[in-house]
């Protein structure tokens, strides 16, 4: 498969990822999502302190041709945003699991991670998505 | 709806790993793996090949062909010479636009029209309804394929495949019955990218071998494929209108700033003339302007444009411009309020972003 899916992250059906770290979660877009969107040219970040809700739009990612919502994988309060993306949104294309992270939340309910996919499950999910295309 | 049609080049789009979509009933590549931004740079700096077979072609023949075209076109076709091309809107009586088309004059009794894919059937019906005298119309759209070869290397690539001297072909001129890699073609120096380039029309049966010959000849000069996404951005950078965005049945060519292509005082009457004359005298409340974002934000079709607290119009096309590395848009604005170099706001979702009214075209190539 041509898409990179990495260990240790949890994935959503809308192709976001979350990294669990001591009661917080760092959130970004998967390699599959960035590839489908194409060259990312604009990111609208949430405000620090904003409450995001699992499954609801928390940020907006725009490529040349498309506008996409980034849905929060888990609920919580935004404690950090990746301001680098305001000037270098292409970091999401170049390094979706690293420099391209989008925001960090203080997790409200750790059990929400349970409903997200791990690497093997998400890998199967995108293979299936590719077949249906 | 009917199943989307494949052009003769469909298998090449798949071979090149293009992302194929249904566009106006045709399966065409929206982009290739190198991505839209690279495709735009490739077109501006080297050359790219586009499948534009979805475009419609209509033959107009007969003793009254020119008289007929004078009636349906807003531009004046009487000064057009053999082997030359003009661009012209086609209007309804109220001045709204049926389509914007290219008119190729083969001779005074034989013209070749190129129309927008999505409008082909509507146009052909309109052409028939308004037809009179010794005029024979023929819709050739299903028989013709079209390749657009665009970018500064286009001439040297195409020259390898034909005996005619392309250096002698001026912009907006063409030759019919030309052999290109052994395939009988119409070759014109035209395009929709703001770059130098050619459009080559041929019958479907020879089309794939023509494509492969152009591809092969282009490899030494880094010819690459480009898709509809790049085409749309290239035409926006060059401020070329797109039907459905800058032109429609509710927008006149004068509002779109196409005055050069509307011979309002043409000595013979044309459809829409009275309405357009009246509009020219009285003015209008929405006219096309260029916008450049002063804050990072992507202006897209339909977003409102605001001056102070007043909504003064809307974006008709907008994008990130890879060539200029800016965010640009065309917008229909109230000409009473909108003035060049003035600042306005574009409403994007929850907030507004500052933009400046700017001259068009955004991009103009250096002409040698």
HADDOCK unambig.tbl for C-alpha pairs under 7 A between the chains (distance, minus, plus):
assign (segid A and resid 38 and name CA) (segid B and resid 35 and name CA) 6.77 0.50 0.50
assign (segid A and resid 42 and name CA) (segid B and resid 297 and name CA) 6.41 0.50 0.50
assign (segid A and resid 64 and name CA) (segid B and resid 319 and name CA) 6.37 0.50 0.50
assign (segid A and resid 64 and name CA) (segid B and resid 320 and name CA) 5.91 0.50 0.50
